[in-house]
Amino acid sequence: MHSTVALRERACVSALLTQVLHTIKREHRLPDRRNMRTWRQLLLAILVQRSTRLIRLGQVVMSQRRTRTAKAAAMALTSFLTTSHFPMRPVALHVLEQLLRHLAPQHLVTYRGKVLLVIDPTEYAKRSRGRGKKNRQMQYIGRVRHTTQRRRKRKGKGRGGKEAASPAPVRTTYGYVDIWTGIVLRGKRFLPLARALFSSQHPALRSQNRTEEGVLGQALAVLRRVGLEAIIVGDRGLGRKELIIRLARASYDLVFRIDPDITVIPAAETEGRLLDAHLETRPFLGEATWERGEQDTLSGRVRTARVRLQFSRSGRKGDVQEATVMVVQFVPEDEHLDPLTLVTTLPVETLSQVRAVLRIYSLRWTIETAFETMHAWGQDAFMVRAWRAIDRLLWTLACSYALVVLLLVLRSMHSLRRQATALLKERAVLGRRLTVGKLAEAIGLDYLHHRRAWITAWSP
């Protein structure tokens, strides 16, 4: 295969987005055509460059605008992201909803007829130019966690004869928190549905908890309009009593990881006690496995308990919220590893049901793989400094990523995937299989050789 005939089905990418935008135009009022054209150009630029650096995006956009340099095109994109009257969040939410409507039931991972809705906040550590530079620092930078991986010599080596890594130290630095939600697709893929940016220094956003609940509400509203019910899956940072009780009382199914050092009320008792102490009195149901994403799969035993959670915001005796939930604990065979404790509203009466809950939680890792791909595209390396511009750029990145995910799973895009696989094999960069990142890489390689064909196909 030669690069001169690579990706002959490139027009289907534009056709898919055009169909989505036409559907939205019939149902909703879209902004003016100039801003929509600019946003479409920005979406194409992120798709083929796999970057959020405006100077690189300007190299793609300049051929579609009346500019002669990439820097001038980058300045135009900066103006669009910062000052234009463009309702980015509503438009992006509509686009993501329409992309979801293109999926068939066999593309979705379901349990008991419900899709898996994963929510996870990720921290972006950003550098600031300091307050000495007038108007050059980024807006509303707060303190976030930042993890750095360091290696040190130890006696012995890890798997494969490699030097074992020491635990990654966690520190705080300046940055932002971005909350994402989306559903799990077959093949361990992730389709984003909603997101929101948060900072503790923002004048209008006072609580990260409320921001997370708002993003979750947006995603649930999208699924409700599409006619889908969800099981909400979250990691340890989201396993707080107030959120669990609110979702349980609203009859939502959930699987959240929690810390076992909380106070609960066992089903047959009236006094509260620590959860880990209560779980130690429970018998084991049997053996199970825990798939931990990039880490090794663990074997161990599982046990369950029915408990009541109580929460009071004001501390007054009559102001108490309560919900009854099930707790699943996975105890690894290795005594040096901490147990995995999950809270759920799903039935866990049998060992097979407990294993299913562990499987549901392990699929939460799909959002981490999506973050890895989007980090490679510059999700945490943006160079715009205004809060609105950062938020708009990340919304566009979410739509671009979702579009590539849809190209990878739709049956009608088989020819495009076959051509992309052949192109990547010719360059010897395919890897084991065609992934979201590799498909985007093939589109970028094709754009380098066929700029005019891409622009012609992409023009609305």
Secondary structure, DSSP 8 states (H G I E B T S, - for coil): --GGGTTTTTHHHHHHHHHHHHHHHHHS----HHHHHHHHHHHHHHHHH----HHHHHHHHGGGTT-SSHHHHHHHHHHHHHH----HHHHHHHHHHHHHHT--GGGB-EETTEEEEEEEEEEEE-----TTSTTTS-TT-EEEEEE---B---SS--GGG---B----EEEEEEEEEEEEEEEETTTEEEEEEEEEE-TT-SS---HHHHHHHHHHHHHHHHHHHT--EEEEE-GGG--HHHHHHHHHTT-EEEEE--S-SEEEETT-SS-EEHHHHHTTS---EEEEE--TTS--EEEEEEEEEEEEEE-SS--TT--EEEEEEEEEEEESSTTS--EEEEESS---SHHHHHHHHHHHHTTHHHHHHHHHHHHTTTT-----SHHHHHHHHHHHHHHHHHHHHHHH-GGGHHHHHHHHHHHHHTT---SS--HHHHHHHHHHHHHH-HHHHHHHH--
